[in-house]
């Protein structure tokens, strides 16, 4: 019987060596090596984290914060290097979601798919 942890570490290695991860890493390094892009990207991430934190604490997000967040998102979307980074991140996330579906298949088969009615 295979050791699940050994398989998990092999999967981690496969992800690190994948084209999707390599492309993401390159795009990330490109953004981090561009001072303008880095400042804008850090601002975007800070805004995201602040809003997520408020939501998790059950706090209301003000209209001013929404407007500020939209402005940061617009700037980020217009920056080619950051847009590329976000595209590569989305590609890797799709792969990880597909892997997650494969990994959880035994549980789905055992308990059934809750979205399907019997």
Backbone torsions as a table, in degrees:
resi	resn	phi	psi	omega
1	UNK	NA	129.6	-178.8
2	UNK	-69.3	146.1	176.1
3	UNK	-79.3	121.8	-177.0
4	UNK	-60.9	-36.2	-178.5
5	UNK	-68.7	-39.0	176.2
6	UNK	-62.0	-42.1	178.2
7	UNK	-63.3	-38.8	179.3
8	UNK	-64.3	-41.6	178.6
9	UNK	-67.8	-34.7	175.0
10	UNK	-64.9	-39.4	177.6
11	UNK	-65.0	-42.0	176.6
12	UNK	-58.4	-44.7	179.7
13	UNK	-62.8	-42.3	179.5
14	UNK	-63.1	-39.2	178.0
15	UNK	-64.7	-46.7	179.4
16	UNK	-59.7	-32.0	-178.0
17	UNK	-92.3	-2.5	-176.5
18	UNK	-73.0	156.2	176.9
19	UNK	-61.8	-39.2	-178.8
20	UNK	-61.6	-44.5	179.9
21	UNK	-69.8	-41.5	179.2
22	UNK	-60.0	-43.7	178.2
23	UNK	-64.9	-39.9	178.1
24	UNK	-63.7	-45.2	-179.2
25	UNK	-61.3	-42.7	178.3
26	UNK	-63.0	-45.4	179.8
27	UNK	-63.5	-39.7	178.9
28	UNK	-63.7	-45.6	-179.9
29	UNK	-63.9	-36.3	177.7
30	UNK	-61.7	-44.9	179.2
31	UNK	-65.8	-44.6	-177.0
32	UNK	-66.9	-25.1	-179.9
33	UNK	-89.8	-0.5	177.0
34	UNK	-109.7	107.4	-174.9
35	UNK	-53.3	-43.3	-180.0
36	UNK	-63.9	-46.6	-179.5
37	UNK	-64.5	-40.6	-179.3
38	UNK	-61.8	-45.3	179.6
39	UNK	-61.2	-45.4	-179.3
40	UNK	-65.2	-43.6	179.3
41	UNK	-64.7	-43.4	177.9
42	UNK	-62.1	-39.5	177.9
43	UNK	-62.9	-42.4	177.9
44	UNK	-60.9	-48.0	-179.6
45	UNK	-64.9	-41.1	178.1
46	UNK	-61.1	-43.6	179.2
47	UNK	-61.6	-45.5	178.6
48	UNK	-58.4	-47.5	-177.6
49	UNK	-63.9	-41.6	179.9
50	UNK	-63.2	-43.9	-179.7
51	UNK	-67.9	-40.2	177.6
52	UNK	-62.8	-42.5	180.0
53	UNK	-61.2	-44.3	179.2
54	UNK	-62.6	-43.3	179.3
55	UNK	-61.9	-43.9	-178.8
56	UNK	-64.9	-28.7	179.0
57	UNK	-87.7	0.8	179.4
58	UNK	75.8	17.0	-179.8
59	UNK	-86.2	150.7	179.7
60	UNK	-81.6	139.8	177.4
61	UNK	-91.8	126.7	-175.4
62	UNK	-76.4	161.0	177.0
63	UNK	-62.4	-35.7	178.2
64	UNK	-62.6	-42.1	179.1
65	UNK	-66.7	-38.6	177.8
66	UNK	-63.0	-45.4	179.5
67	UNK	-62.4	-43.8	178.9
68	UNK	-62.2	-44.0	-179.8
69	UNK	-62.8	-41.8	178.2
70	UNK	-61.1	-40.7	179.0
71	UNK	-62.4	-43.2	179.1
72	UNK	-65.4	-42.0	179.7
73	UNK	-62.5	-42.4	178.9
74	UNK	-60.9	-43.4	178.9
75	UNK	-62.8	-43.4	-178.7
76	UNK	-63.5	-43.2	-178.8
77	UNK	-65.3	-26.9	-179.5
78	UNK	-85.2	-9.7	-179.4
79	UNK	-92.2	116.1	-173.4
80	UNK	-58.2	-43.7	-176.8
81	UNK	-67.9	-40.0	179.4
82	UNK	-71.2	-39.0	176.9
83	UNK	-59.5	-42.1	177.8
84	UNK	-62.0	-43.6	177.8
85	UNK	-58.9	-45.7	-178.5
86	UNK	-66.6	-36.3	176.2
87	UNK	-63.7	-44.4	-179.8
88	UNK	-66.4	-37.7	177.5
89	UNK	-63.3	-41.7	179.3
90	UNK	-63.5	-40.7	178.1
91	UNK	-60.9	-46.0	179.9
92	UNK	-65.9	-39.6	177.9
93	UNK	-60.9	-37.3	177.5
94	UNK	-62.7	-43.2	178.5
95	UNK	-62.6	-45.8	-178.8
96	UNK	-64.1	-38.6	176.7
97	UNK	-63.7	-40.4	177.1
98	UNK	-64.3	-41.7	177.6
99	UNK	-63.2	-41.5	178.8
100	UNK	-59.9	-40.3	177.8
101	UNK	-63.5	-39.0	178.2
102	UNK	-66.1	-44.2	-177.4
103	UNK	-64.4	-38.7	-176.3
104	UNK	-88.7	1.9	-179.7
105	UNK	-56.6	-42.4	178.4
106	UNK	-58.4	-38.5	178.2
107	UNK	-69.0	-40.1	178.9
108	UNK	-62.0	-42.7	179.1
109	UNK	-66.4	-37.9	-179.5
110	UNK	-68.1	-49.9	-175.9
111	UNK	-91.6	-17.0	-176.7
112	UNK	89.3	161.4	179.4
113	UNK	-86.6	115.7	-177.5
114	UNK	-64.9	-16.7	179.6
115	UNK	-83.2	-12.7	179.1
116	UNK	-99.3	131.1	177.2
117	UNK	-88.3	146.8	-177.4
118	UNK	-81.2	NA	NA
